[in-house]
Amino acid sequence: MSSFFLEPFTTHLFEIPTDFEYSSVLAAGGFPLMDFADQPAEVLVAGGGGGASGKRSFQADDDEAVGAVSRSSKRRKAPSSSTSPSNSGGGEGNKPAAERGGGRRVWVRERSTEWWDRMSDPAACPEADFRRAFRLPRPVFDKLCDDLAAAVAKENTTLRAAIPVPQRVAVCLWRLATGDPLREVSRRFGLGISTCHNIILQVCAALTRVLLTRVVRWPDSHAAAASRFQALFGIPGVVGAVHTEHIPIVAPREKAGEYYDRRLTDRKNKATYSVAMQAVVDADGAFTDVCIGYPGSLSDAAVLEKSALYTRCEAGLLLGDNRDWQQQPQWLVGGAGYPLTRWMLVPYTQPNLTWAQDRLNGRVADARAAAVGAFRRLRARWRCLQRRAEVKLPELSNMLGACCVLHNLCERSGKGLDADLIDMIHDELVDDGVVAGGGNTVRSAAAEQARDRIAHGLLHAGNAVSNERGYPL
């Protein structure tokens, strides 16, 4: 069952345009296309070349074809008479434009692709270096290219060959993985800056549209998910852990006050704006549900109540009704910022906790660590999330959705994350779940009784099972 909800944005995803036909534009503008196959890959200026010729060349920022344009606003009228010397059989008018001294020439700027050529060659680039650069093992990368080929592939045009799909996907992965500026991406892949920018937007949109509902999926078996959580953390009936992260952004031009994040501002001692990203994570750290795009000024509880996850859980569509507490209820585990409901299990927040309550809080913290750790690894792998996002908000939703897809592919590939990458994540970016000035609210008396039973069951359990924090049952 697919469970990705792109909220609150309801606009259509980025549509991938077809290749631009420069031949029609050049012809319409009076710039005849010339045969430049034998010309050097330099700026070719119409006959005479220098500044005295009154002409200038426009060099594109990317690898698209450009031409030399006359500064004069007047166009020379082409001879119409068939008896004109220029149209005679041996006249110069019948010669190819590249051979005429005054003809305009089209040129293409060549860029070095040496780095990408080496990375794409399995014989030249070891598997460890490839995974370090793009975060994915080469077989997973190849499968990803196959899945996205129909959405991102381009056709060759008159003036240039289309950029291959693997190179397009690699451009996006490198940008997300390193957070390097576009100029550095351009240098490594031998592409123009604007070309790299467009490719990144297109691939992120394709990842979100094509793969997100296939990769970010609700558990097919609640019993298997609950068994995995209980084996690791000791709490029965838990099928997922909920956590909300705030992604810093540049202050938007409109409604900036809604995105002002007071918590991040207090931590960083400077005005910070953010977008909320809520996710449900399984026991192994993979995302099973995501909600992206609500303003960072909202609390975790407010984001939850606005999400489709809340609506579906309240209706009993995801976790069942949970009204018959004689049976085993199913839970999502959340932090202190979430309310206690008949499907959301949260820690006790009142002072002077009993031993049983303290034991439950420890278990809940361990279960929540699966979600918090997943977000830490998400930031560590895709370093573009470690700095303020400067893209537009609809494009940011695609980028975050793409990072979720790639995160799940990495988690399920069986390849661990390099220790030096996770060490670069600063602790202040991780929410500890503590709510200043109060705790969660109780919205179900039956849920409160069920939580008490779980707490006493954990305290009096006879089997000695330990977890990462060393709390025995």
Steps between C-alpha positions, in 0.01 A plus 500: 500500500645831391510768765681812379315823549648811340351770719395774490607543138238386252660626179599253236851366518771649283430403141807393309523704177604350175833595344513854373516536124758770432479453127152656479597794721819575307320476170217724618750757618679518173801296611554225240647177634843414369699182473750524786607138520854580389537817705696513827298513821564869561305824464463545125418858402369596159759593238752755615457401865647793700344790679518711184249271328221637716393153607500319833448142609266379772648214699240281671540394862449136407588272211228624270580639158535875459571733213652834409246781473534830322453816704333672209121502515477500119489177308654467161241416241579176324523527121181372338602504134605167354750683279690647793873421494472357850248245376683401184632149464858584592431789729592523866134495605482127433800417717447353848465769763805371686710578190370852449697771670198697621276212612384446856621188677350302786734366764483268800716544806668179600548417868707234665310189614811319622376470861163355405654270240720351770218469755269329251761242403491200741856410401633846585287580807490254792163420652592673828584827321178485298287443809685776684424745219136411429399321825358204304666171401553477126233227446241713682606802295457306176155381606408858591602619153284231340199600707539871417600461135153562358454814713837672457633380163539758221528469124790614288455831319653649189765687695594260779472150636275448801659459842481130596264392778780372732673836479176683576429285804860534618482880480198500731648249744830688521324829569279346771786301654756780520298821500774647278418818306381459144829634365685205653241255365543659158877459514490134598244387245601723210157663474375855518382644829145559381494153347599346834232700681228384261616139519487502880144632502389249237656196670366599845152537351532164328617330820198639684247426228621158386660333802382658823172310528684178414792543740340686794229250591291420805586157646320217322483302825432679827577182692848477348570868565381474862704186556813678376442800731433276798813297436715813489334729755268283708170688446219282364276610213720780359505519118684829451672798662401858414740793489478851355811676373526864396695572181655851500414715198567852377223735609224477237377817335139433593364406844846493652355524850334160462838337437681676784630222726534620857665180627775503237539876546561454873751221435699687237457851643393636163176523308429163339219389272410139436265248343369209709562142389310232692581132447406159635800265520511124540726320747781478245505873419312509169224757435149357470306828487605860443324836514696793358443871467319649800646825641767466767310723743257214571557267794549128453146434618357758258686347207373156599139618521520658154654193338314224319663255742290641785179481299557142395604384846199668662276323248664167578629457144865439591517350848150369552237634736686419825174536692500145634782525751461135596682427176856609427490869388728632227700815558717763348765629741554875529682751715372724774379753245227266375165428671411163654228345286365150448764449229788728615714387795699780664711524820382623837576868557384566856761535777579230758465199274458151640742223411254357252446837334872567484554157343240573233657838425834330443346248263313772309822701468675192358222444247503868402875470447423298186328806349750756630789288375337467158487880467863525612604257228281685251687822572835323504452338158341797328700797619283744307269477805772630732474853366217738426310394190490775239258337256135594466258332737332270241846397378607443860219249545630304202854514633398373844286229345796394285724484809245273671498264202879488487520454878283189483703362210817548704352349818373193317815446299676361807791745472571697814572870527859616537574605856659829399180606324278444804752678723451818299138534617471753782293396798309825515324409176333198663185553703511321834124491531489718813232766494571820689225617730298180513451154360259312283125487546290190570218465248386150587435357845516149357840577348622627836394175667666297226823697545493428875457129432796500263712682759419249772554212258846628413589534868388152602603306193696192594725462195825696502531674166725798452519764230756755394440717806533205737150501647403139591136397482 
